[in-house]
Amino acid sequence: MRTVVAIYTGQGLADPLKAVFKEVLPEVRLVNIIDDSLIGDVVRAGHIPAGVARRLVQYYHNGEELGADVILNTCSSVGELADGAGAYIGVPIVKIDQAMAAKAAAEYGRIGVLATLPSTLEPTVRLIAKEAGLLGKEVSLVKGLAEGAFDALVGGSPEEHDRILLETARRVCEEADVLVLAQGSMARMEKTLREATGKPVLSSPRLGVEQVKEVLARLDREQAGTNDA
């Protein structure tokens, strides 16, 4: 049985992502490491503080020690740290938003990026721009920061969060061919936003788990080749 260790910086995505794993990779052993202090520290600092970076790298090491075949980094705010940490970890690290960013860059020219936190918005914009660059393609990136939505959500007002996000999506969609949801926890709004704007909407959880599936399949092929040799 293959093992995937998912690293979370908050509580909100763990249960929805578990459901996606049951559907896409039901045979995999899924282990969760959750430290919900991390996203709070990132939000307060406006960037990834040194203490958060140290803890995350330690969690990647913990994942390796737990027998992970793949580590899934579930938070877009710290995805750029995962890029550098991969050189020091002995198993692949998949960023939950990598496949989403690649799909957006490959298939669309005007891309609206929605987020409720600046600490997530900017890294996602940079990731899509990087993916477009790898394709030798120029894209237009429209930033849609749903100001106040995150505070509403953590303050116990999910309806207000959804209202602000919907207003932001309606504004951004006028300049975009697709809407990208920068935070995995926003995936529950995918259908609502698609119906309200008439635009395609991309979210990261399913695409991220499908990328994990592809990496595990590659590892199986490599292992089979080694055994044959």
MIDOSE-1310 file (N, C-alpha, C; in nm, 2 decimals, decimal comma, always signed):
residues 229
mrtv	+0,08/-0,12/+0,00/+0,00/+0,00/+0,00/+0,09/+0,12/+0,00; +0,06/+0,22/-0,09/+0,13/+0,34/-0,10/+0,08/+0,44/+0,01; +0,17/+0,52/+0,06/+0,14/+0,62/+0,16/+0,15/+0,76/+0,11; +0,05/+0,85/+0,13/+0,06/+0,99/+0,10/+0,05/+1,06/+0,23
vaiy	+0,14/+1,15/+0,26/+0,13/+1,24/+0,38/+0,10/+1,38/+0,33; -0,02/+1,43/+0,38/-0,06/+1,56/+0,34/-0,03/+1,66/+0,46; +0,03/+1,77/+0,42/+0,07/+1,87/+0,52/-0,03/+1,99/+0,51; -0,09/+2,02/+0,62/-0,19/+2,13/+0,62/-0,14/+2,24/+0,71
tgqg	-0,17/+2,37/+0,67/-0,14/+2,48/+0,76/-0,27/+2,53/+0,82; -0,38/+2,47/+0,80/-0,51/+2,50/+0,87/-0,60/+2,38/+0,86; -0,72/+2,40/+0,93/-0,81/+2,29/+0,95/-0,91/+2,27/+0,83; -0,94/+2,37/+0,75/-1,05/+2,37/+0,67/-1,06/+2,27/+0,55
ladp	-0,94/+2,23/+0,50/-0,94/+2,15/+0,38/-0,92/+2,00/+0,41; -0,89/+1,96/+0,53/-0,86/+1,82/+0,56/-0,98/+1,73/+0,52; -1,10/+1,76/+0,57/-1,21/+1,67/+0,54/-1,25/+1,66/+0,39; -1,26/+1,78/+0,33/-1,29/+1,78/+0,18/-1,19/+1,70/+0,10
lkav	-1,06/+1,72/+0,14/-0,95/+1,65/+0,06/-0,96/+1,50/+0,09; -0,99/+1,46/+0,21/-1,00/+1,32/+0,24/-1,11/+1,26/+0,15; -1,22/+1,33/+0,13/-1,32/+1,27/+0,04/-1,27/+1,26/-0,10; -1,19/+1,35/-0,15/-1,14/+1,34/-0,29/-1,04/+1,22/-0,30
fkev	-0,96/+1,20/-0,19/-0,87/+1,08/-0,19/-0,95/+0,95/-0,20; -1,06/+0,95/-0,13/-1,14/+0,83/-0,12/-1,19/+0,79/-0,26; -1,22/+0,90/-0,34/-1,27/+0,88/-0,48/-1,16/+0,85/-0,58; -1,05/+0,93/-0,57/-0,95/+0,92/-0,67/-0,84/+0,81/-0,64
lpev	-0,81/+0,80/-0,51/-0,70/+0,71/-0,47/-0,75/+0,63/-0,35; -0,85/+0,55/-0,36/-0,91/+0,48/-0,25/-0,82/+0,38/-0,18; -0,72/+0,33/-0,26/-0,63/+0,23/-0,20/-0,51/+0,29/-0,13; -0,50/+0,42/-0,13/-0,38/+0,48/-0,07/-0,40/+0,50/+0,08
rlvn	-0,30/+0,49/+0,16/-0,30/+0,52/+0,30/-0,27/+0,67/+0,31; -0,36/+0,75/+0,36/-0,35/+0,89/+0,37/-0,32/+0,93/+0,52; -0,21/+1,00/+0,54/-0,18/+1,05/+0,67/-0,18/+1,20/+0,67; -0,24/+1,27/+0,77/-0,25/+1,41/+0,77/-0,16/+1,47/+0,89
iidd	-0,09/+1,57/+0,85/-0,01/+1,65/+0,95/-0,07/+1,79/+0,95; -0,13/+1,83/+1,06/-0,20/+1,96/+1,06/-0,14/+2,05/+1,17; -0,10/+2,17/+1,13/-0,05/+2,27/+1,22/-0,12/+2,40/+1,19; -0,24/+2,43/+1,25/-0,31/+2,54/+1,21/-0,26/+2,68/+1,27
slig	-0,14/+2,67/+1,33/-0,08/+2,80/+1,37/+0,00/+2,86/+1,25; +0,02/+2,77/+1,15/+0,11/+2,82/+1,04/+0,05/+2,93/+0,95; -0,08/+2,91/+0,91/-0,14/+3,01/+0,82/-0,16/+3,14/+0,90; -0,19/+3,13/+1,03/-0,21/+3,25/+1,11/-0,08/+3,33/+1,11
dvvr	+0,03/+3,26/+1,13/+0,16/+3,33/+1,13/+0,20/+3,39/+0,99; +0,16/+3,32/+0,89/+0,18/+3,38/+0,75/+0,10/+3,50/+0,73; -0,03/+3,49/+0,77/-0,12/+3,61/+0,75/-0,07/+3,73/+0,82; -0,03/+3,71/+0,95/+0,02/+3,82/+1,03/+0,14/+3,88/+0,97
aghi	+0,23/+3,80/+0,92/+0,36/+3,85/+0,87/+0,35/+3,91/+0,73; +0,25/+3,85/+0,65/+0,24/+3,89/+0,51/+0,34/+3,82/+0,42; +0,41/+3,73/+0,48/+0,50/+3,64/+0,40/+0,53/+3,52/+0,48; +0,62/+3,43/+0,44/+0,65/+3,31/+0,51/+0,77/+3,34/+0,61
pagv	+0,73/+3,36/+0,74/+0,84/+3,39/+0,84/+0,94/+3,27/+0,86; +1,05/+3,30/+0,91/+1,15/+3,19/+0,92/+1,10/+3,08/+1,01; +1,03/+3,11/+1,11/+0,98/+3,00/+1,20/+0,88/+2,91/+1,13; +0,80/+2,96/+1,04/+0,71/+2,88/+0,96/+0,79/+2,79/+0,87
arrl	+0,89/+2,85/+0,80/+0,97/+2,77/+0,71/+1,03/+2,66/+0,78; +1,09/+2,68/+0,90/+1,15/+2,57/+0,97/+1,06/+2,46/+1,01; +0,94/+2,50/+1,06/+0,84/+2,40/+1,10/+0,79/+2,32/+0,97; +0,77/+2,39/+0,86/+0,72/+2,31/+0,75/+0,83/+2,21/+0,70
vqyy	+0,95/+2,26/+0,69/+1,06/+2,16/+0,65/+1,06/+2,04/+0,74; +1,05/+2,07/+0,87/+1,05/+1,96/+0,97/+0,93/+1,87/+0,94; +0,81/+1,92/+0,91/+0,70/+1,84/+0,88/+0,72/+1,75/+0,75; +0,79/+1,81/+0,65/+0,83/+1,73/+0,53/+0,91/+1,61/+0,57
hnge	+1,01/+1,64/+0,66/+1,10/+1,53/+0,71/+1,01/+1,43/+0,79; +0,92/+1,48/+0,87/+0,83/+1,39/+0,95/+0,75/+1,30/+0,85; +0,70/+1,36/+0,74/+0,63/+1,28/+0,64/+0,71/+1,17/+0,58; +0,84/+1,20/+0,55/+0,93/+1,10/+0,50/+0,95/+0,99/+0,60
elga	+0,96/+1,03/+0,73/+0,98/+0,93/+0,84/+0,86/+0,84/+0,86; +0,74/+0,90/+0,82/+0,62/+0,82/+0,84/+0,60/+0,72/+0,72; +0,69/+0,72/+0,63/+0,68/+0,63/+0,52/+0,62/+0,68/+0,39; +0,61/+0,81/+0,38/+0,54/+0,87/+0,26/+0,61/+0,83/+0,13
dvil	+0,53/+0,79/+0,03/+0,58/+0,78/-0,10/+0,57/+0,91/-0,17; +0,47/+0,99/-0,13/+0,46/+1,13/-0,19/+0,41/+1,22/-0,07; +0,46/+1,34/-0,06/+0,41/+1,44/+0,03/+0,33/+1,54/-0,05; +0,21/+1,57/+0,00/+0,12/+1,67/-0,06/+0,12/+1,79/+0,02
ntcs	+0,17/+1,90/-0,04/+0,17/+2,03/+0,03/+0,03/+2,10/-0,01; -0,05/+2,12/+0,09/-0,19/+2,16/+0,06/-0,22/+2,31/+0,07; -0,12/+2,38/+0,10/-0,14/+2,53/+0,12/-0,06/+2,61/+0,01; -0,14/+2,69/-0,07/-0,08/+2,77/-0,17/+0,01/+2,88/-0,12
svge	-0,02/+2,93/+0,00/+0,06/+3,04/+0,06/+0,20/+3,00/+0,09; +0,23/+2,87/+0,10/+0,37/+2,82/+0,13/+0,42/+2,74/+0,02; +0,36/+2,74/-0,09/+0,40/+2,65/-0,20/+0,54/+2,68/-0,25; +0,58/+2,80/-0,25/+0,72/+2,83/-0,30/+0,82/+2,78/-0,20
ladg	+0,79/+2,76/-0,08/+0,89/+2,70/+0,02/+0,90/+2,55/-0,02; +0,79/+2,49/-0,06/+0,80/+2,34/-0,10/+0,90/+2,32/-0,22; +0,90/+2,42/-0,31/+0,99/+2,41/-0,42/+1,14/+2,39/-0,38; +1,18/+2,48/-0,28/+1,32/+2,47/-0,23/+1,34/+2,35/-0,14
agay	+1,24/+2,31/-0,07/+1,26/+2,20/+0,03/+1,27/+2,06/-0,04; +1,22/+2,06/-0,16/+1,23/+1,93/-0,24/+1,37/+1,87/-0,25; +1,47/+1,96/-0,25/+1,61/+1,92/-0,27/+1,66/+1,85/-0,15; +1,59/+1,86/-0,03/+1,64/+1,80/+0,09/+1,55/+1,69/+0,14
igvp	+1,44/+1,66/+0,07/+1,35/+1,55/+0,11/+1,37/+1,44/+0,00; +1,36/+1,31/+0,05/+1,39/+1,20/-0,03/+1,27/+1,15/-0,11; +1,16/+1,21/-0,10/+1,04/+1,16/-0,17/+0,98/+1,29/-0,24; +0,90/+1,26/-0,35/+0,84/+1,38/-0,42/+0,75/+1,46/-0,34
ivki	+0,75/+1,59/-0,35/+0,66/+1,68/-0,29/+0,57/+1,74/-0,40; +0,44/+1,71/-0,39/+0,34/+1,77/-0,49/+0,28/+1,89/-0,43; +0,27/+2,00/-0,50/+0,20/+2,11/-0,45/+0,06/+2,10/-0,50; -0,04/+2,12/-0,42/-0,18/+2,10/-0,45/-0,22/+2,19/-0,57
dqam	-0,16/+2,30/-0,59/-0,21/+2,40/-0,69/-0,12/+2,39/-0,82; -0,02/+2,30/-0,82/+0,06/+2,30/-0,94/-0,01/+2,26/-1,07; -0,09/+2,15/-1,06/-0,16/+2,11/-1,18/-0,27/+2,21/-1,22; -0,33/+2,27/-1,13/-0,43/+2,38/-1,16/-0,36/+2,49/-1,23
aaka	-0,25/+2,54/-1,18/-0,18/+2,65/-1,24/-0,13/+2,61/-1,39; -0,08/+2,49/-1,40/-0,04/+2,44/-1,53/-0,16/+2,44/-1,63; -0,27/+2,39/-1,59/-0,39/+2,38/-1,67/-0,44/+2,52/-1,71; -0,44/+2,61/-1,62/-0,48/+2,75/-1,65/-0,39/+2,81/-1,75
aaey	-0,26/+2,80/-1,73/-0,16/+2,86/-1,82/-0,17/+2,80/-1,96; -0,19/+2,67/-1,97/-0,19/+2,60/-2,10/-0,32/+2,63/-2,18; -0,43/+2,65/-2,11/-0,56/+2,65/-2,18/-0,62/+2,78/-2,20; -0,57/+2,88/-2,12/-0,64/+3,01/-2,13/-0,54/+3,13/-2,14
grig	-0,59/+3,24/-2,19/-0,50/+3,36/-2,21/-0,52/+3,47/-2,11; -0,65/+3,48/-2,06/-0,68/+3,58/-1,96/-0,73/+3,51/-1,84; -0,65/+3,52/-1,73/-0,68/+3,43/-1,61/-0,70/+3,52/-1,49; -0,82/+3,50/-1,44/-0,86/+3,57/-1,31/-0,82/+3,48/-1,19
vlat	-0,75/+3,54/-1,10/-0,71/+3,46/-0,98/-0,78/+3,52/-0,86; -0,86/+3,43/-0,79/-0,94/+3,48/-0,68/-0,88/+3,42/-0,55; -0,87/+3,51/-0,45/-0,82/+3,46/-0,32/-0,88/+3,55/-0,21; -0,88/+3,50/-0,09/-0,92/+3,58/+0,02/-0,81/+3,64/+0,11
lpst	-0,69/+3,60/+0,07/-0,57/+3,64/+0,14/-0,46/+3,69/+0,04; -0,40/+3,80/+0,07/-0,28/+3,84/-0,02/-0,17/+3,74/-0,02; -0,15/+3,67/+0,10/-0,04/+3,58/+0,11/-0,06/+3,45/+0,02; -0,19/+3,43/-0,03/-0,22/+3,33/-0,12/-0,23/+3,38/-0,26
lept	-0,28/+3,50/-0,28/-0,30/+3,55/-0,41/-0,17/+3,57/-0,49; -0,07/+3,63/-0,42/+0,05/+3,66/-0,50/+0,13/+3,54/-0,54; +0,15/+3,44/-0,45/+0,22/+3,32/-0,49/+0,15/+3,24/-0,60; +0,02/+3,24/-0,60/-0,06/+3,18/-0,71/-0,04/+3,25/-0,84
vrli	-0,04/+3,38/-0,84/-0,02/+3,46/-0,96/+0,12/+3,43/-1,01; +0,22/+3,42/-0,92/+0,36/+3,39/-0,97/+0,37/+3,25/-1,02; +0,30/+3,16/-0,96/+0,30/+3,02/-1,01/+0,25/+3,00/-1,15; +0,13/+3,07/-1,17/+0,07/+3,06/-1,31/+0,16/+3,13/-1,41
akea	+0,22/+3,24/-1,37/+0,31/+3,31/-1,47/+0,43/+3,23/-1,50; +0,48/+3,15/-1,40/+0,59/+3,06/-1,42/+0,56/+2,95/-1,51; +0,44/+2,89/-1,49/+0,39/+2,78/-1,58/+0,38/+2,83/-1,72; +0,32/+2,95/-1,74/+0,31/+3,01/-1,87/+0,45/+3,03/-1,94
gllg	+0,54/+3,08/-1,86/+0,68/+3,10/-1,91/+0,74/+2,97/-1,96; +0,72/+2,86/-1,88/+0,77/+2,73/-1,93/+0,71/+2,69/-2,06; +0,59/+2,74/-2,09/+0,53/+2,71/-2,22/+0,57/+2,81/-2,33; +0,64/+2,91/-2,29/+0,68/+3,01/-2,38/+0,55/+3,10/-2,42
kevs	+0,46/+3,11/-2,33/+0,34/+3,18/-2,35/+0,32/+3,30/-2,27; +0,25/+3,40/-2,32/+0,22/+3,52/-2,25/+0,07/+3,51/-2,21; +0,04/+3,54/-2,08/-0,09/+3,54/-2,03/-0,12/+3,67/-1,96; -0,25/+3,70/-1,95/-0,29/+3,82/-1,87/-0,35/+3,77/-1,74
lvkg	-0,29/+3,82/-1,63/-0,34/+3,77/-1,50/-0,41/+3,89/-1,43; -0,53/+3,86/-1,39/-0,62/+3,96/-1,32/-0,63/+3,92/-1,18; -0,59/+4,00/-1,09/-0,60/+3,97/-0,94/-0,73/+4,00/-0,89; -0,79/+3,91/-0,81/-0,92/+3,93/-0,75/-0,91/+3,90/-0,60
laeg	-0,87/+4,00/-0,52/-0,86/+3,98/-0,37/-1,00/+4,01/-0,31; -1,06/+3,91/-0,25/-1,19/+3,92/-0,19/-1,17/+3,97/-0,04; -1,15/+4,10/-0,03/-1,11/+4,16/+0,10/-1,22/+4,15/+0,20; -1,19/+4,10/+0,31/-1,28/+4,08/+0,42/-1,34/+3,94/+0,43
afda	-1,33/+3,86/+0,32/-1,39/+3,73/+0,32/-1,32/+3,64/+0,42; -1,19/+3,64/+0,43/-1,12/+3,55/+0,52/-1,16/+3,58/+0,66; -1,17/+3,71/+0,70/-1,20/+3,75/+0,83/-1,35/+3,70/+0,86; -1,43/+3,71/+0,76/-1,57/+3,67/+0,78/-1,58/+3,52/+0,81
lvgg	-1,50/+3,45/+0,74/-1,50/+3,30/+0,75/-1,45/+3,26/+0,89; -1,34/+3,31/+0,93/-1,28/+3,27/+1,06/-1,36/+3,33/+1,17; -1,44/+3,43/+1,14/-1,53/+3,49/+1,24/-1,66/+3,43/+1,25; -1,68/+3,32/+1,18/-1,80/+3,24/+1,19/-1,92/+3,29/+1,10
spee	-1,88/+3,36/+0,99/-1,99/+3,41/+0,90/-1,96/+3,36/+0,76; -1,98/+3,23/+0,73/-1,95/+3,18/+0,60/-2,03/+3,24/+0,49; -2,15/+3,28/+0,52/-2,24/+3,34/+0,42/-2,18/+3,47/+0,37; -2,13/+3,55/+0,47/-2,06/+3,68/+0,43/-1,94/+3,65/+0,34
hdri	-1,86/+3,55/+0,38/-1,74/+3,51/+0,30/-1,79/+3,48/+0,16; -1,89/+3,40/+0,14/-1,94/+3,36/+0,01/-1,99/+3,48/-0,07; -2,06/+3,57/+0,00/-2,11/+3,69/-0,07/-2,00/+3,78/-0,12; -1,89/+3,80/-0,04/-1,78/+3,88/-0,09/-1,71/+3,81/-0,20
llet	-1,69/+3,68/-0,19/-1,62/+3,61/-0,30/-1,70/+3,62/-0,43; -1,83/+3,60/-0,42/-1,91/+3,61/-0,54/-1,90/+3,74/-0,60; -1,91/+3,85/-0,52/-1,90/+3,99/-0,58/-1,76/+4,00/-0,65; -1,66/+3,95/-0,59/-1,52/+3,97/-0,65/-1,52/+3,89/-0,78
arrv	-1,57/+3,77/-0,78/-1,57/+3,69/-0,90/-1,65/+3,76/-1,02; -1,76/+3,82/-0,98/-1,84/+3,89/-1,09/-1,76/+4,01/-1,14; -1,68/+4,07/-1,06/-1,60/+4,19/-1,11/-1,49/+4,14/-1,20; -1,42/+4,04/-1,15/-1,30/+3,99/-1,22/-1,33/+3,92/-1,35
ceea	-1,45/+3,85/-1,36/-1,48/+3,77/-1,47/-1,50/+3,86/-1,60; -1,52/+3,98/-1,58/-1,53/+4,07/-1,70/-1,40/+4,08/-1,78; -1,29/+4,06/-1,71/-1,16/+4,07/-1,78/-1,09/+3,93/-1,79; -1,16/+3,82/-1,77/-1,10/+3,69/-1,76/-1,17/+3,59/-1,85
dvlv	-1,10/+3,49/-1,90/-1,16/+3,38/-1,97/-1,18/+3,26/-1,87; -1,12/+3,26/-1,76/-1,13/+3,15/-1,66/-1,10/+3,21/-1,52; -1,16/+3,15/-1,42/-1,14/+3,19/-1,28/-1,06/+3,08/-1,21; -0,96/+3,12/-1,14/-0,87/+3,02/-1,07/-0,89/+3,05/-0,92
laqg	-0,93/+2,95/-0,84/-0,94/+2,96/-0,70/-0,81/+2,93/-0,63; -0,75/+3,04/-0,57/-0,61/+3,02/-0,52/-0,61/+2,93/-0,40; -0,71/+2,92/-0,32/-0,71/+2,84/-0,20/-0,80/+2,72/-0,22; -0,74/+2,60/-0,18/-0,82/+2,48/-0,19/-0,95/+2,48/-0,11
smar	-0,96/+2,56/+0,00/-1,08/+2,56/+0,08/-1,19/+2,63/+0,00; -1,16/+2,70/-0,11/-1,26/+2,77/-0,18/-1,33/+2,68/-0,28; -1,29/+2,56/-0,30/-1,34/+2,47/-0,40/-1,49/+2,44/-0,39; -1,54/+2,45/-0,27/-1,68/+2,43/-0,25/-1,77/+2,53/-0,32
mekt	-1,70/+2,65/-0,36/-1,77/+2,75/-0,43/-1,76/+2,74/-0,58; -1,69/+2,64/-0,63/-1,66/+2,63/-0,77/-1,79/+2,63/-0,86; -1,89/+2,55/-0,82/-2,01/+2,54/-0,90/-2,09/+2,67/-0,90; -2,10/+2,73/-0,78/-2,17/+2,85/-0,76/-2,11/+2,97/-0,85
lrea	-1,98/+2,98/-0,84/-1,91/+3,08/-0,92/-1,92/+3,06/-1,07; -1,91/+2,94/-1,11/-1,93/+2,90/-1,25/-2,07/+2,94/-1,30; -2,17/+2,91/-1,23/-2,30/+2,94/-1,27/-2,33/+3,09/-1,26; -2,27/+3,16/-1,17/-2,30/+3,30/-1,15/-2,22/+3,39/-1,26
tgkp	-2,11/+3,34/-1,30/-2,03/+3,42/-1,40/-2,03/+3,37/-1,54; -2,07/+3,24/-1,56/-2,07/+3,18/-1,69/-1,93/+3,15/-1,74; -1,83/+3,15/-1,65/-1,69/+3,13/-1,69/-1,65/+3,00/-1,63; -1,55/+2,93/-1,69/-1,49/+2,81/-1,63/-1,42/+2,85/-1,50
vlss	-1,43/+2,76/-1,40/-1,37/+2,78/-1,27/-1,28/+2,66/-1,24; -1,16/+2,69/-1,20/-1,06/+2,59/-1,17/-1,03/+2,59/-1,02; -1,03/+2,48/-0,95/-0,99/+2,47/-0,81/-0,89/+2,36/-0,80; -0,82/+2,36/-0,69/-0,70/+2,27/-0,68/-0,72/+2,13/-0,62
prlg	-0,81/+2,11/-0,53/-0,81/+1,98/-0,46/-0,81/+1,85/-0,56; -0,90/+1,85/-0,65/-0,91/+1,73/-0,73/-0,79/+1,72/-0,83; -0,76/+1,83/-0,89/-0,64/+1,83/-0,98/-0,51/+1,80/-0,90; -0,50/+1,84/-0,78/-0,38/+1,81/-0,70/-0,37/+1,66/-0,67
veqv	-0,49/+1,60/-0,63/-0,49/+1,46/-0,60/-0,46/+1,38/-0,73; -0,52/+1,42/-0,84/-0,49/+1,35/-0,97/-0,34/+1,36/-1,00; -0,27/+1,47/-0,97/-0,13/+1,48/-0,99/-0,06/+1,38/-0,90; -0,10/+1,37/-0,77/-0,04/+1,27/-0,68/-0,06/+1,13/-0,74
kevl	-0,18/+1,10/-0,80/-0,20/+0,97/-0,86/-0,10/+0,95/-0,97; -0,07/+1,05/-1,05/+0,02/+1,03/-1,16/+0,16/+1,01/-1,11; +0,20/+1,08/-1,00/+0,33/+1,06/-0,95/+0,35/+0,92/-0,89; +0,24/+0,87/-0,82/+0,25/+0,73/-0,77/+0,26/+0,63/-0,88
arld	+0,19/+0,65/-0,99/+0,19/+0,56/-1,11/+0,33/+0,56/-1,17; +0,40/+0,68/-1,17/+0,53/+0,68/-1,22/+0,63/+0,60/-1,13; +0,61/+0,62/-1,00/+0,69/+0,55/-0,90/+0,67/+0,39/-0,92; +0,55/+0,35/-0,95/+0,52/+0,21/-0,97/+0,60/+0,16/-1,09
reqa	+0,59/+0,24/-1,20/+0,66/+0,20/-1,32/+0,81/+0,19/-1,30; +0,87/+0,29/-1,23/+1,01/+0,29/-1,20/+1,05/+0,17/-1,12; +0,96/+0,14/-1,02/+0,99/+0,02/-0,93/+0,99/-0,11/-1,01; +0,89/-0,12/-1,10/+0,87/-0,24/-1,19/+0,99/-0,25/-1,28
gtnd	+1,04/-0,14/-1,33/+1,16/-0,14/-1,42/+1,28/-0,19/-1,34; +1,30/-0,14/-1,22/+1,41/-0,18/-1,14/+1,41/-0,33/-1,11; +1,29/-0,38/-1,08/+1,27/-0,52/-1,05/+1,30/-0,61/-1,17; +1,26/-0,56/-1,28/+1,28/-0,64/-1,41/+1,43/-0,65/-1,44
a	+1,50/-0,53/-1,40/+1,65/-0,53/-1,43/+1,72/-0,63/-1,33
